[in-house]
């Protein structure tokens, strides 16, 4: 008999899923993955085509946030849930000179892949760290701007993520968030497996 998953188990299950996305991006998942997804949701063809496959093949975001955020040179940016680094690398090019981008992701294989992507593209003003959105390893007020491309629904405690996001942004800083939402509440669902979490 299966048991209802606790928040810690969901957290670990999500981490394992995204490690698999990094390792085997052409496998079957309950969500879109890759360069074709990036183009479908609005990333310019020339941007996606101009990057190595290692940067785009494990992409899992929900929207092209860049036209909405209008980053400026010199800004310090957080890419929360940075995955294999597509948003972070685009942002790093935009905030140069003088700006930096820090990617944070819970999946260690994704972080390693993003670091390789930065090397492949010669992007020096970007770094990637492994950590949790619920307890970010950054000082308060460190960032001017945050990109949040589809991470809230992955986290069991969304209020913790929101609180941490507010903490690490400087006063007057801004965040651009893409997420799936519904007009009406969903019926309660018992989560017995990580597959249930991604339904």
N, C-alpha and C positions, 0 to 999 in steps of 0.2 A: 504494500500500500504506500503510495507516494505521500510525502508531507508537504505542507505549505512552505515555500522558501522564505527564509529570513533575509533581511536587507543585506547582511554581510555575504550571504550566498549569492544573491542577485548580483552584487558588486563583483564578486569573483567570477561569476558566469559571464558577465558582460566583458570583463577583462580577457577571458579566454576566447570569447567570440572574436574580439578585435585583434587578438594575437593571430587567430586563424586567418582573418582578412589580410593581415600583413604577410603571412606565410603563403597563403593560397588564394589570391584575389579572384581567381576564375572559378572557385568553388561556388556552390549554391548557398545563398543566404536569403533571409526574409526581407532584405532591403537591397537597394541598388548599390553597385560598387564599380568604380573605375572611370576611365576617361570619357566613355560614352555618357555616363550619368552626369559628369561635370558639364559636358556640352548641353545635355538635355535640360538642365536646370539653369542655364544662362551664362556659364563661363564662355568667353569668346573663343572661337575655334582656334585662332592664331595663338592665344595664350596656352591653351591645352596642348596643341600640336607642337609648340615650341619647347616643351619640357620633356625630359627623359621619362620613359615608362615607369621607372621606379618612383617618380613623384606622383603620377596620376593613377596608376593601376589599382591602388588600394584606397582611393578617395571614397568617402561615404557621406559627404555633407548634404545639406538640404537646399542651399541657395548660394548664389554668388553675392557675397556681402560687400564686395569692394566698391561698387558704384554707390552704395548707400552710406558707407562709412567715410569716404573721401579723406583718406589718410594724407598726412602732410610730412615732408622731410623733417627729420629731427624728433618725431614722436617715438615713444616707447610703447610697444604694443604687446598684449597678451593674446595668443591664439589658444583658447581653452578647448581641449579635445582636439589637438592638432593633427592626430592621425599620422599619415605618411608625409605631411608637410606642405601640401599644395597651397593652402591659404597663407601659411607663414612665409613661404618663399615669395609669393606674389606681394605680400605686405612688405617684406624686407626690401624688395626692389623699390617700392613706393616711398618708404620713409628714409631711404638713403639720399643724401649723406646725413650722418649724424644720428639717425634713428636706429632702433634695435627692435627685434621681434623675438619673443620667447614663447615657444610652444610647450604646452603641458598636456600630457596624455597618460592615462593609467596603464596602458598596454606596453610592456617593455619591448616587445618585438616591433611595434609601431614606432616607438621612440628610436630604436636602432635604425630602422628603415628611413626615418625622417633625417637622422644625422647623415646617413649615406647620401640622401637626396641633396642635402645642403652642400656636401662635398662635390657631388657630381655637377651641380649647377654653379659652383664657385661662389655661393652665397655666404659671405663672412659675417654679416651682421644679424644672423639668426642662430638661436640655440634651442635645444630641445631637452626637456626634463621629464622624468617619470614622476607622477604624483597624482593625488586624488583631487577632484574638483571640490570635494567637501572639506578639505583641509589643505589648501594650497601652500607650497613651501616658499612663499614670497613675503617680503615686508609689506606692511600697510602703505598704500599710496604709491606703489612702485610704478604703476602703468598709467599712461594717458588714455589709452583706448583698449578695448577688448573685443575680439571677434569670437562669437559663440555660435558655432555652426552645427546645431543639432545634438547637444549633449544633455540638456535638461531631462528629457524623457528617458534617458539611459540611467539616470540616478534615482534611487528610491527616495531620498530626502532632498527634494528640490529647494526647500527653504535654506538648507545649509549651503547649497551651491550659490544661491542668490546672495546670501550674507557674505560669503567669501569673495564673491565677485565685487560686491560693493566695497569690501575692505581693501582689496589690492589696487583698486582704482584711486587715483588722486582726487581730491575734492574738485568737482567740476568735470571729472573725466567722463567718458562715454563708453557704452557697450552697444554693439549691434548684434542682435540675436535672431537666428532662424530656428523655428521649432514647429512641429506638427501640433495643432491644437484643434479642439472641437467646440462647436457652439453649445452643445448639450453635454452634460456629464455622461461618461461611459458607465454602463452597469458594472458593479463590482465583479472582479475576476480573481479567483484564487490562483496564485502563481505556484505551480508545482514543479515546473522545469524552466530553464532559461528560455526555451522555445516559447513558453507562454508569455514571458516578459516582452518578447519581440512581436507578438501578435498585433 
